[in-house]
Amino acid sequence: MKPVDAIVLAGGSPDDPLARRFEVPSKALIPVQGRPLVEHVLEALRGAGLSSIYVGPQASLQPPPREELPDQGSLLSNLELALGRIQDHRVVVATGDMPFLTPEAVRYVLDHAPHEAAFVYTAIPKEAVEARFPGMRRTYARLREGRLTGGNLVLLEPSLFLKALPLIRRAIDLRKSPIGLARMIGWGILLRFVLGSLSIPQLEARAQAILGVPVRALIVPFPEIGVDLDEEEDLRWVTS
């Protein structure tokens, strides 16, 4: 079923360096081109025909989201709260810190996402990022299909994703235990990743085996989905 809702995750800490510099409660509310950063995301989602549920610090936003929910203190807790407001259909989940997001990029994901997947993760080729933002620092994974950076927009089937949530929480809890995380993911998968021989289908199959729900990756030619504001140096891309 085609998604008709979006969740915008705009929570965070006032101690984030960017939030602290601009004295706002979360990074998603820093001023970008005369308006809060998250408004650029809300506008792009509305332009793609989606109504949004905003999760983050209280703010007067334009365009106004359909519903505003308070920050619960963590990304997964914010997502779980918002998913409880969604009916039985897939939903777009976006972070609130994508200043260049466009309706065209959102519509591309909606039109090309595999229908059978409970979780669709977006990835952008390094070449696409470099062509649009030459010299921008991003983190890339080396896979058989090329060097890819993760996107900040995904699609979820709420009921199936909530089923997998305990395992996702476990993976997050293991993030400071490399051996425990390696055991969960699989040593063979990690070795192929390090060698650059891991393919997207292999990664999808392992993620699906761990989570127990259909997982697919979607390579997207729109770098705007993979570009957020993490560091102070990133601000030059929105002020130049």
C-alpha positions, 0 to 999 in steps of 0.5 A: 500500500502506498505510504500516506504519512511521514514521521520526522525525527527532530529530537536531540540534545541542546548539548549538540555542538550545532544546537549549542552554537545557535542556542536551540533545543535540538540540531533540527531547529538551527536556522538555515536560510532564515528558517528552522532546518526541519522546516525544509524537510517538512516542506519537501515531504508536503510537496511529495503529498505526505502529511507529517508527524513531527517528534521533537522539541515544541516549535511553531513550524511552517508548514505545520505538521499534522501532529506534534509529539514530544521528544522521548530522549532517543531515536528509537523511542521517538520512532516507536511513539510516532508509529503508534499514531500510524494506521496499517500502511507503510510510512516514510521516516525522515530525520529533521536535518536534511536541508536540501531534501526535495519533493522529487527525491521523496517521490523517487523513493516512494515510486521505486521502493520494493513493495514486499519489504517491511524495511527499505533503507536508502543508499546513495553512490559516492559519485552522486554525492561528489557531483552535487557536493564536491569535497563534502565529507561523508562516511561511505561503505565499500560494497561490491556495487560501489561506495555508498553512503546511507540515506536519512530517509527510510520506509517502514511497515509499522507492524512488522518493524515493531515486531523487530524492535527488540532485536534492533534495540539489542543491536544498539546495546551491542554497539560498544561490544564489537565481539558481541555485535560481530557474533550477531551479524556474523563473522563471515559477513564482517570479513566480506565487508572489510574486504569490500566483497560484500554485496547488497543482496547478501547484506539484505539476506543477513539483515532479514535473517536477524530481524525476521522481516523483509529488508531491502536496500534502495540505491537512490540517485539523489544525494540530498537524501544522504546529506545532513548537517553533522558538523559546524563545517557542514554549515558552509554548504547552506550559507555559500 
